[in-house]
């Protein structure tokens, strides 16, 4: 299991993020505060407070390519 912090501030970012995560062959969750939702669910992500950075929890140790693709969503 690995975790990455990202920021989704625009509708297009959420759409690109869900499409990217949807291609992953393993489970991925998004955590915001005490709430955890499936990262492959656009509706679930919109239920979170996206004004703050969120944590992406990847349930695989072989996810370097996914983490590299997530860099566009990482806060500066």
N, CA, C and O atoms as a CHARMM CRD file, in Angstrom:
* protein
*
  304
    1    1 UNK  N      0.84400  -1.17400   0.00000 PROA 1      0.00000
    2    1 UNK  CA     0.00000   0.00000   0.00000 PROA 1      0.00000
    3    1 UNK  C      0.89000   1.23800   0.00000 PROA 1      0.00000
    4    1 UNK  O      1.86900   1.31900   0.74200 PROA 1      0.00000
    5    2 UNK  N      0.53100   2.20100  -0.84800 PROA 2      0.00000
    6    2 UNK  CA     1.26500   3.45000  -0.93800 PROA 2      0.00000
    7    2 UNK  C      0.27400   4.59800  -0.98500 PROA 2      0.00000
    8    2 UNK  O     -0.87800   4.41800  -1.38100 PROA 2      0.00000
    9    3 UNK  N      0.72300   5.77500  -0.58100 PROA 3      0.00000
   10    3 UNK  CA    -0.16600   6.94300  -0.55200 PROA 3      0.00000
   11    3 UNK  C      0.51000   8.14500  -1.20000 PROA 3      0.00000
   12    3 UNK  O      1.72200   8.33200  -1.09700 PROA 3      0.00000
   13    4 UNK  N     -0.30900   8.95700  -1.87400 PROA 4      0.00000
   14    4 UNK  CA     0.15300  10.16700  -2.54900 PROA 4      0.00000
   15    4 UNK  C     -0.85100  11.26600  -2.25800 PROA 4      0.00000
   16    4 UNK  O     -2.05500  11.00800  -2.23000 PROA 4      0.00000
   17    5 UNK  N     -0.38100  12.48800  -2.04200 PROA 5      0.00000
   18    5 UNK  CA    -1.27000  13.61600  -1.81900 PROA 5      0.00000
   19    5 UNK  C     -1.43100  14.38900  -3.12300 PROA 5      0.00000
   20    5 UNK  O     -0.45200  14.72800  -3.78800 PROA 5      0.00000
   21    6 UNK  N     -2.70100  14.66300  -3.47600 PROA 6      0.00000
   22    6 UNK  CA    -2.99400  15.39500  -4.70500 PROA 6      0.00000
   23    6 UNK  C     -4.00000  16.50700  -4.40700 PROA 6      0.00000
   24    6 UNK  O     -4.54700  16.60500  -3.30900 PROA 6      0.00000
   25    7 UNK  N     -4.22000  17.33200  -5.41700 PROA 7      0.00000
   26    7 UNK  CA    -5.21000  18.40000  -5.31300 PROA 7      0.00000
   27    7 UNK  C     -6.05200  18.39100  -6.58600 PROA 7      0.00000
   28    7 UNK  O     -5.51100  18.42100  -7.69100 PROA 7      0.00000
   29    8 UNK  N     -7.36500  18.35000  -6.43200 PROA 8      0.00000
   30    8 UNK  CA    -8.28700  18.38400  -7.56400 PROA 8      0.00000
   31    8 UNK  C     -9.15700  19.62200  -7.40700 PROA 8      0.00000
   32    8 UNK  O    -10.08000  19.64000  -6.59200 PROA 8      0.00000
   33    9 UNK  N     -8.86300  20.65300  -8.18700 PROA 9      0.00000
   34    9 UNK  CA    -9.56500  21.92500  -8.02000 PROA 9      0.00000
   35    9 UNK  C    -10.49500  22.26100  -9.17300 PROA 9      0.00000
   36    9 UNK  O    -11.31600  23.17100  -9.05800 PROA 9      0.00000
   37   10 UNK  N    -10.38100  21.54000 -10.28600 PROA 10     0.00000
   38   10 UNK  CA   -11.20400  21.82300 -11.46200 PROA 10     0.00000
   39   10 UNK  C    -11.96100  20.57600 -11.88900 PROA 10     0.00000
   40   10 UNK  O    -11.51700  19.45400 -11.64200 PROA 10     0.00000
   41   11 UNK  N    -13.09100  20.77300 -12.52300 PROA 11     0.00000
   42   11 UNK  CA   -13.92300  19.66200 -12.98800 PROA 11     0.00000
   43   11 UNK  C    -13.14100  18.78000 -13.96100 PROA 11     0.00000
   44   11 UNK  O    -13.22800  17.55400 -13.89500 PROA 11     0.00000
   45   12 UNK  N    -12.38200  19.40100 -14.85800 PROA 12     0.00000
   46   12 UNK  CA   -11.59900  18.63000 -15.83400 PROA 12     0.00000
   47   12 UNK  C    -10.53900  17.77500 -15.15200 PROA 12     0.00000
   48   12 UNK  O    -10.23800  16.67700 -15.62000 PROA 12     0.00000
   49   13 UNK  N     -9.96900  18.26200 -14.05400 PROA 13     0.00000
   50   13 UNK  CA    -8.98700  17.48400 -13.31100 PROA 13     0.00000
   51   13 UNK  C     -9.62700  16.23400 -12.71800 PROA 13     0.00000
   52   13 UNK  O     -9.03500  15.15500 -12.76200 PROA 13     0.00000
   53   14 UNK  N    -10.82000  16.36700 -12.16900 PROA 14     0.00000
   54   14 UNK  CA   -11.51300  15.21600 -11.58600 PROA 14     0.00000
   55   14 UNK  C    -11.79300  14.17400 -12.67000 PROA 14     0.00000
   56   14 UNK  O    -11.59300  12.97900 -12.45200 PROA 14     0.00000
   57   15 UNK  N    -12.24600  14.62200 -13.81400 PROA 15     0.00000
   58   15 UNK  CA   -12.54700  13.71000 -14.91700 PROA 15     0.00000
   59   15 UNK  C    -11.28500  12.97600 -15.37900 PROA 15     0.00000
   60   15 UNK  O    -11.31000  11.76000 -15.56600 PROA 15     0.00000
   61   16 UNK  N    -10.18100  13.71300 -15.56500 PROA 16     0.00000
   62   16 UNK  CA    -8.91600  13.07500 -15.97900 PROA 16     0.00000
   63   16 UNK  C     -8.42600  12.10100 -14.91300 PROA 16     0.00000
   64   16 UNK  O     -7.94300  11.01600 -15.23500 PROA 16     0.00000
   65   17 UNK  N     -8.55000  12.48800 -13.64400 PROA 17     0.00000
   66   17 UNK  CA    -8.10600  11.63200 -12.54300 PROA 17     0.00000
   67   17 UNK  C     -8.88600  10.32100 -12.52800 PROA 17     0.00000
   68   17 UNK  O     -8.28800   9.24900 -12.43800 PROA 17     0.00000
   69   18 UNK  N    -10.20900  10.39400 -12.61500 PROA 18     0.00000
   70   18 UNK  CA   -11.03200   9.17800 -12.58000 PROA 18     0.00000
   71   18 UNK  C    -10.73500   8.28500 -13.78500 PROA 18     0.00000
   72   18 UNK  O    -10.67600   7.06400 -13.64500 PROA 18     0.00000
   73   19 UNK  N    -10.54800   8.87600 -14.95800 PROA 19     0.00000
   74   19 UNK  CA   -10.19900   8.08500 -16.13500 PROA 19     0.00000
   75   19 UNK  C     -8.85000   7.39700 -15.96800 PROA 19     0.00000
   76   19 UNK  O     -8.69000   6.24100 -16.35900 PROA 19     0.00000
   77   20 UNK  N     -7.88900   8.09400 -15.39600 PROA 20     0.00000
   78   20 UNK  CA    -6.56600   7.52600 -15.16000 PROA 20     0.00000
   79   20 UNK  C     -6.63100   6.38300 -14.14600 PROA 20     0.00000
   80   20 UNK  O     -6.07300   5.30900 -14.37500 PROA 20     0.00000
   81   21 UNK  N     -7.30700   6.61800 -13.03600 PROA 21     0.00000
   82   21 UNK  CA    -7.41100   5.59100 -11.98200 PROA 21     0.00000
   83   21 UNK  C     -8.23400   4.40400 -12.46700 PROA 21     0.00000
   84   21 UNK  O     -7.96500   3.26900 -12.07200 PROA 21     0.00000
   85   22 UNK  N     -9.22100   4.64100 -13.30800 PROA 22     0.00000
   86   22 UNK  CA   -10.06300   3.56400 -13.82200 PROA 22     0.00000
   87   22 UNK  C     -9.28600   2.52800 -14.60700 PROA 22     0.00000
   88   22 UNK  O     -9.75100   1.39600 -14.75000 PROA 22     0.00000
   89   23 UNK  N     -8.11900   2.87800 -15.12000 PROA 23     0.00000
   90   23 UNK  CA    -7.29000   1.94600 -15.87500 PROA 23     0.00000
   91   23 UNK  C     -6.42900   1.06400 -14.97100 PROA 23     0.00000
   92   23 UNK  O     -5.84700   0.08400 -15.43500 PROA 23     0.00000
   93   24 UNK  N     -6.34700   1.39800 -13.70800 PROA 24     0.00000
   94   24 UNK  CA    -5.51200   0.63800 -12.77200 PROA 24     0.00000
   95   24 UNK  C     -6.15300  -0.71400 -12.46100 PROA 24     0.00000
   96   24 UNK  O     -7.35200  -0.77900 -12.19100 PROA 24     0.00000
   97   25 UNK  N     -5.36900  -1.79100 -12.49600 PROA 25     0.00000
   98   25 UNK  CA    -5.92100  -3.12400 -12.22700 PROA 25     0.00000
   99   25 UNK  C     -6.01300  -3.46800 -10.73900 PROA 25     0.00000
  100   25 UNK  O     -6.22900  -4.62600 -10.38100 PROA 25     0.00000
  101   26 UNK  N     -5.85100  -2.47900  -9.88600 PROA 26     0.00000
  102   26 UNK  CA    -5.89900  -2.70500  -8.43700 PROA 26     0.00000
  103   26 UNK  C     -6.79400  -1.65700  -7.80000 PROA 26     0.00000
  104   26 UNK  O     -7.20300  -0.70300  -8.46300 PROA 26     0.00000
  105   27 UNK  N     -7.10100  -1.82500  -6.52000 PROA 27     0.00000
  106   27 UNK  CA    -7.98400  -0.90300  -5.80500 PROA 27     0.00000
  107   27 UNK  C     -7.24200   0.38100  -5.44400 PROA 27     0.00000
  108   27 UNK  O     -6.06300   0.36600  -5.09200 PROA 27     0.00000
  109   28 UNK  N     -7.96900   1.49000  -5.54400 PROA 28     0.00000
  110   28 UNK  CA    -7.43100   2.80300  -5.18100 PROA 28     0.00000
  111   28 UNK  C     -8.54700   3.55600  -4.45500 PROA 28     0.00000
  112   28 UNK  O     -9.68200   3.60200  -4.92800 PROA 28     0.00000
  113   29 UNK  N     -8.21900   4.13800  -3.31400 PROA 29     0.00000
  114   29 UNK  CA    -9.17200   4.94300  -2.55100 PROA 29     0.00000
  115   29 UNK  C     -8.68200   6.38100  -2.46700 PROA 29     0.00000
  116   29 UNK  O     -7.49700   6.66300  -2.64600 PROA 29     0.00000
  117   30 UNK  N     -9.61500   7.28300  -2.19100 PROA 30     0.00000
  118   30 UNK  CA    -9.29800   8.68600  -1.93900 PROA 30     0.00000
  119   30 UNK  C     -9.77100   8.99900  -0.53000 PROA 30     0.00000
  120   30 UNK  O    -10.89500   8.66500  -0.15500 PROA 30     0.00000
  121   31 UNK  N     -8.90600   9.64200   0.25200 PROA 31     0.00000
  122   31 UNK  CA    -9.20900   9.94600   1.64900 PROA 31     0.00000
  123   31 UNK  C     -9.16400  11.45700   1.85100 PROA 31     0.00000
  124   31 UNK  O     -8.19800  12.12700   1.48700 PROA 31     0.00000
  125   32 UNK  N    -10.24000  11.97000   2.44200 PROA 32     0.00000
  126   32 UNK  CA   -10.31500  13.37800   2.80900 PROA 32     0.00000
  127   32 UNK  C    -10.87100  13.44200   4.22200 PROA 32     0.00000
  128   32 UNK  O    -12.05200  13.18200   4.45400 PROA 32     0.00000
  129   33 UNK  N    -10.00200  13.79100   5.15900 PROA 33     0.00000
  130   33 UNK  CA   -10.42000  13.81100   6.56200 PROA 33     0.00000
  131   33 UNK  C    -10.77500  12.41100   7.01800 PROA 33     0.00000
  132   33 UNK  O     -9.95000  11.50000   6.94400 PROA 33     0.00000
  133   34 UNK  N    -12.00100  12.23600   7.48800 PROA 34     0.00000
  134   34 UNK  CA   -12.42300  10.91300   7.96400 PROA 34     0.00000
  135   34 UNK  C    -13.19900  10.13300   6.90700 PROA 34     0.00000
  136   34 UNK  O    -13.68000   9.03300   7.17800 PROA 34     0.00000
  137   35 UNK  N    -13.32200  10.69500   5.70800 PROA 35     0.00000
  138   35 UNK  CA   -14.09300  10.05400   4.63900 PROA 35     0.00000
  139   35 UNK  C    -13.17000   9.36000   3.64500 PROA 35     0.00000
  140   35 UNK  O    -12.15100   9.91300   3.23300 PROA 35     0.00000
  141   36 UNK  N    -13.54500   8.13900   3.26800 PROA 36     0.00000
  142   36 UNK  CA   -12.80800   7.35500   2.28700 PROA 36     0.00000
  143   36 UNK  C    -13.78500   6.90800   1.21100 PROA 36     0.00000
  144   36 UNK  O    -14.84000   6.35000   1.51300 PROA 36     0.00000
  145   37 UNK  N    -13.42900   7.15800  -0.05500 PROA 37     0.00000
  146   37 UNK  CA   -14.28000   6.74900  -1.17100 PROA 37     0.00000
  147   37 UNK  C    -13.42400   6.04500  -2.22500 PROA 37     0.00000
  148   37 UNK  O    -12.20400   6.20500  -2.26300 PROA 37     0.00000
  149   38 UNK  N    -14.08200   5.27300  -3.06900 PROA 38     0.00000
  150   38 UNK  CA   -13.42800   4.59400  -4.17400 PROA 38     0.00000
  151   38 UNK  C    -12.95900   5.65500  -5.17100 PROA 38     0.00000
  152   38 UNK  O    -13.75700   6.48600  -5.60600 PROA 38     0.00000
  153   39 UNK  N    -11.68400   5.63700  -5.53400 PROA 39     0.00000
  154   39 UNK  CA   -11.12500   6.63900  -6.43800 PROA 39     0.00000
  155   39 UNK  C    -11.63900   6.48000  -7.86300 PROA 39     0.00000
  156   39 UNK  O    -11.47600   7.38500  -8.68100 PROA 39     0.00000
  157   40 UNK  N    -12.25500   5.35000  -8.17300 PROA 40     0.00000
  158   40 UNK  CA   -12.78800   5.12200  -9.51100 PROA 40     0.00000
  159   40 UNK  C    -14.21600   5.64400  -9.64500 PROA 40     0.00000
  160   40 UNK  O    -14.83000   5.51100 -10.70400 PROA 40     0.00000
  161   41 UNK  N    -14.74600   6.23600  -8.57700 PROA 41     0.00000
  162   41 UNK  CA   -16.10700   6.75200  -8.55700 PROA 41     0.00000
  163   41 UNK  C    -16.10500   8.27900  -8.60800 PROA 41     0.00000
  164   41 UNK  O    -15.72800   8.94600  -7.64500 PROA 41     0.00000
  165   42 UNK  N    -16.53000   8.81500  -9.74100 PROA 42     0.00000
  166   42 UNK  CA   -16.57100  10.27100  -9.87700 PROA 42     0.00000
  167   42 UNK  C    -17.54100  10.87900  -8.86700 PROA 42     0.00000
  168   42 UNK  O    -17.24500  11.91400  -8.27000 PROA 42     0.00000
  169   43 UNK  N    -18.68300  10.25000  -8.67300 PROA 43     0.00000
  170   43 UNK  CA   -19.66700  10.75000  -7.71500 PROA 43     0.00000
  171   43 UNK  C    -19.09100  10.72900  -6.30100 PROA 43     0.00000
  172   43 UNK  O    -19.30600  11.66200  -5.52800 PROA 43     0.00000
  173   44 UNK  N    -18.36200   9.67200  -5.96500 PROA 44     0.00000
  174   44 UNK  CA   -17.74000   9.58900  -4.64600 PROA 44     0.00000
  175   44 UNK  C    -16.74200  10.70600  -4.41900 PROA 44     0.00000
  176   44 UNK  O    -16.68600  11.28100  -3.33200 PROA 44     0.00000
  177   45 UNK  N    -15.95200  11.01700  -5.43800 PROA 45     0.00000
  178   45 UNK  CA   -14.95800  12.07400  -5.31000 PROA 45     0.00000
  179   45 UNK  C    -15.63500  13.42900  -5.13400 PROA 45     0.00000
  180   45 UNK  O    -15.17800  14.25800  -4.34700 PROA 45     0.00000
  181   46 UNK  N    -16.72500  13.65400  -5.86800 PROA 46     0.00000
  182   46 UNK  CA   -17.43800  14.92800  -5.72800 PROA 46     0.00000
  183   46 UNK  C    -18.11400  15.07300  -4.36200 PROA 46     0.00000
  184   46 UNK  O    -18.50000  16.18000  -3.98700 PROA 46     0.00000
  185   47 UNK  N    -18.26100  13.99200  -3.62400 PROA 47     0.00000
  186   47 UNK  CA   -18.86100  14.08000  -2.29700 PROA 47     0.00000
  187   47 UNK  C    -17.85100  14.56200  -1.24600 PROA 47     0.00000
  188   47 UNK  O    -18.22300  14.82300  -0.10200 PROA 47     0.00000
  189   48 UNK  N    -16.58100  14.68000  -1.63200 PROA 48     0.00000
  190   48 UNK  CA   -15.53300  15.10400  -0.71000 PROA 48     0.00000
  191   48 UNK  C    -15.32200  16.61500  -0.77600 PROA 48     0.00000
  192   48 UNK  O    -15.77100  17.28200  -1.70900 PROA 48     0.00000
  193   49 UNK  N    -14.63400  17.13500   0.22800 PROA 49     0.00000
  194   49 UNK  CA   -14.24800  18.54900   0.24200 PROA 49     0.00000
  195   49 UNK  C    -12.98800  18.68300  -0.60700 PROA 49     0.00000
  196   49 UNK  O    -11.89000  18.36800  -0.15000 PROA 49     0.00000
  197   50 UNK  N    -13.14900  19.15300  -1.84700 PROA 50     0.00000
  198   50 UNK  CA   -12.02500  19.25700  -2.76600 PROA 50     0.00000
  199   50 UNK  C    -11.28900  20.58700  -2.66800 PROA 50     0.00000
  200   50 UNK  O    -10.39200  20.85800  -3.46600 PROA 50     0.00000
  201   51 UNK  N    -11.65700  21.41600  -1.69900 PROA 51     0.00000
  202   51 UNK  CA   -10.94800  22.68300  -1.51900 PROA 51     0.00000
  203   51 UNK  C     -9.60300  22.46900  -0.82100 PROA 51     0.00000
  204   51 UNK  O     -8.77200  23.37600  -0.77200 PROA 51     0.00000
  205   52 UNK  N     -9.39500  21.27500  -0.28500 PROA 52     0.00000
  206   52 UNK  CA    -8.15300  20.92400   0.39700 PROA 52     0.00000
  207   52 UNK  C     -7.51100  19.74700  -0.33000 PROA 52     0.00000
  208   52 UNK  O     -8.20500  19.00000  -1.02000 PROA 52     0.00000
  209   53 UNK  N     -6.19500  19.57000  -0.18700 PROA 53     0.00000
  210   53 UNK  CA    -5.55400  18.39800  -0.78500 PROA 53     0.00000
  211   53 UNK  C     -6.15100  17.10100  -0.22300 PROA 53     0.00000
  212   53 UNK  O     -6.57200  17.04700   0.93200 PROA 53     0.00000
  213   54 UNK  N     -6.17600  16.07300  -1.05500 PROA 54     0.00000
  214   54 UNK  CA    -6.70000  14.76800  -0.65400 PROA 54     0.00000
  215   54 UNK  C     -5.61100  13.72300  -0.82100 PROA 54     0.00000
  216   54 UNK  O     -4.64300  13.92500  -1.55500 PROA 54     0.00000
  217   55 UNK  N     -5.78000  12.61900  -0.14100 PROA 55     0.00000
  218   55 UNK  CA    -4.78300  11.55100  -0.18800 PROA 55     0.00000
  219   55 UNK  C     -5.29700  10.40300  -1.03300 PROA 55     0.00000
  220   55 UNK  O     -6.43500   9.96300  -0.87200 PROA 55     0.00000
  221   56 UNK  N     -4.45400   9.91700  -1.93400 PROA 56     0.00000
  222   56 UNK  CA    -4.77100   8.76900  -2.77900 PROA 56     0.00000
  223   56 UNK  C     -4.04800   7.56200  -2.18500 PROA 56     0.00000
  224   56 UNK  O     -2.82300   7.56600  -2.06100 PROA 56     0.00000
  225   57 UNK  N     -4.80400   6.53800  -1.82200 PROA 57     0.00000
  226   57 UNK  CA    -4.23500   5.32500  -1.24500 PROA 57     0.00000
  227   57 UNK  C     -4.29400   4.23100  -2.30400 PROA 57     0.00000
  228   57 UNK  O     -5.37300   3.85400  -2.76000 PROA 57     0.00000
  229   58 UNK  N     -3.12300   3.72500  -2.69200 PROA 58     0.00000
  230   58 UNK  CA    -2.99900   2.72300  -3.75000 PROA 58     0.00000
  231   58 UNK  C     -2.69100   1.38200  -3.09200 PROA 58     0.00000
  232   58 UNK  O     -1.70200   1.24100  -2.37200 PROA 58     0.00000
  233   59 UNK  N     -3.54800   0.40400  -3.34800 PROA 59     0.00000
  234   59 UNK  CA    -3.39700  -0.91400  -2.72600 PROA 59     0.00000
  235   59 UNK  C     -2.60500  -1.84700  -3.62500 PROA 59     0.00000
  236   59 UNK  O     -3.09300  -2.89800  -4.03900 PROA 59     0.00000
  237   60 UNK  N     -1.36800  -1.44500  -3.92000 PROA 60     0.00000
  238   60 UNK  CA    -0.45800  -2.25300  -4.71400 PROA 60     0.00000
  239   60 UNK  C      0.94900  -1.73000  -4.47800 PROA 60     0.00000
  240   60 UNK  O      1.14400  -0.53200  -4.27100 PROA 60     0.00000
  241   61 UNK  N      1.91500  -2.61300  -4.50800 PROA 61     0.00000
  242   61 UNK  CA     3.30400  -2.18300  -4.38400 PROA 61     0.00000
  243   61 UNK  C      3.92900  -1.94400  -5.74900 PROA 61     0.00000
  244   61 UNK  O      5.02100  -1.38500  -5.83900 PROA 61     0.00000
  245   62 UNK  N      3.24800  -2.36200  -6.81500 PROA 62     0.00000
  246   62 UNK  CA     3.74100  -2.20300  -8.18300 PROA 62     0.00000
  247   62 UNK  C      2.94200  -1.09300  -8.86500 PROA 62     0.00000
  248   62 UNK  O      2.15500  -1.35600  -9.77500 PROA 62     0.00000
  249   63 UNK  N      3.14800   0.14300  -8.42400 PROA 63     0.00000
  250   63 UNK  CA     2.33600   1.25000  -8.91900 PROA 63     0.00000
  251   63 UNK  C      3.16700   2.47000  -9.30100 PROA 63     0.00000
  252   63 UNK  O      2.65700   3.59100  -9.29700 PROA 63     0.00000
  253   64 UNK  N      4.41600   2.26800  -9.62500 PROA 64     0.00000
  254   64 UNK  CA     5.28800   3.40200  -9.94900 PROA 64     0.00000
  255   64 UNK  C      4.79400   4.16800 -11.16800 PROA 64     0.00000
  256   64 UNK  O      4.89000   5.39500 -11.19600 PROA 64     0.00000
  257   65 UNK  N      4.26900   3.48100 -12.17100 PROA 65     0.00000
  258   65 UNK  CA     3.77400   4.16000 -13.35900 PROA 65     0.00000
  259   65 UNK  C      2.56100   5.03500 -13.01700 PROA 65     0.00000
  260   65 UNK  O      2.44800   6.16600 -13.49000 PROA 65     0.00000
  261   66 UNK  N      1.65800   4.49800 -12.19000 PROA 66     0.00000
  262   66 UNK  CA     0.49500   5.27900 -11.77300 PROA 66     0.00000
  263   66 UNK  C      0.92600   6.50600 -10.97800 PROA 66     0.00000
  264   66 UNK  O      0.40300   7.59700 -11.20300 PROA 66     0.00000
  265   67 UNK  N      1.86200   6.34700 -10.06100 PROA 67     0.00000
  266   67 UNK  CA     2.33900   7.47400  -9.27000 PROA 67     0.00000
  267   67 UNK  C      2.97900   8.53200 -10.16400 PROA 67     0.00000
  268   67 UNK  O      2.82900   9.72900  -9.91500 PROA 67     0.00000
  269   68 UNK  N      3.68600   8.10200 -11.19300 PROA 68     0.00000
  270   68 UNK  CA     4.28900   9.04800 -12.13400 PROA 68     0.00000
  271   68 UNK  C      3.20400   9.82900 -12.87400 PROA 68     0.00000
  272   68 UNK  O      3.34300  11.03000 -13.10300 PROA 68     0.00000
  273   69 UNK  N      2.12500   9.14200 -13.24600 PROA 69     0.00000
  274   69 UNK  CA     1.02600   9.80100 -13.95100 PROA 69     0.00000
  275   69 UNK  C      0.23400  10.75100 -13.05100 PROA 69     0.00000
  276   69 UNK  O     -0.43000  11.66300 -13.54400 PROA 69     0.00000
  277   70 UNK  N      0.30100  10.54400 -11.75800 PROA 70     0.00000
  278   70 UNK  CA    -0.42700  11.40100 -10.81100 PROA 70     0.00000
  279   70 UNK  C      0.30200  12.70900 -10.51300 PROA 70     0.00000
  280   70 UNK  O     -0.24900  13.57500  -9.83200 PROA 70     0.00000
  281   71 UNK  N      1.51900  12.86700 -11.00400 PROA 71     0.00000
  282   71 UNK  CA     2.29500  14.07700 -10.68100 PROA 71     0.00000
  283   71 UNK  C      1.59900  15.35100 -11.16300 PROA 71     0.00000
  284   71 UNK  O      1.78800  16.41200 -10.56800 PROA 71     0.00000
  285   72 UNK  N      0.79800  15.26700 -12.23000 PROA 72     0.00000
  286   72 UNK  CA     0.10100  16.47800 -12.70600 PROA 72     0.00000
  287   72 UNK  C     -0.92800  16.98500 -11.70100 PROA 72     0.00000
  288   72 UNK  O     -1.33500  18.14500 -11.76700 PROA 72     0.00000
  289   73 UNK  N     -1.35400  16.12900 -10.77200 PROA 73     0.00000
  290   73 UNK  CA    -2.35100  16.51100  -9.77200 PROA 73     0.00000
  291   73 UNK  C     -1.73700  16.87900  -8.42900 PROA 73     0.00000
  292   73 UNK  O     -2.45200  17.29600  -7.51700 PROA 73     0.00000
  293   74 UNK  N     -0.42200  16.73200  -8.29400 PROA 74     0.00000
  294   74 UNK  CA     0.22900  17.01000  -7.02000 PROA 74     0.00000
  295   74 UNK  C      0.39300  18.51000  -6.82400 PROA 74     0.00000
  296   74 UNK  O      0.79500  19.21800  -7.74700 PROA 74     0.00000
  297   75 UNK  N      0.08100  18.99900  -5.61600 PROA 75     0.00000
  298   75 UNK  CA     0.23800  20.43900  -5.34900 PROA 75     0.00000
  299   75 UNK  C      1.71700  20.83300  -5.40800 PROA 75     0.00000
  300   75 UNK  O      2.59700  20.02400  -5.11000 PROA 75     0.00000
  301   76 UNK  N      1.97100  22.06100  -5.78800 PROA 76     0.00000
  302   76 UNK  CA     3.35800  22.54700  -5.91400 PROA 76     0.00000
  303   76 UNK  C      4.06000  22.62800  -4.59500 PROA 76     0.00000
  304   76 UNK  O      5.22700  23.01800  -4.54000 PROA 76     0.00000
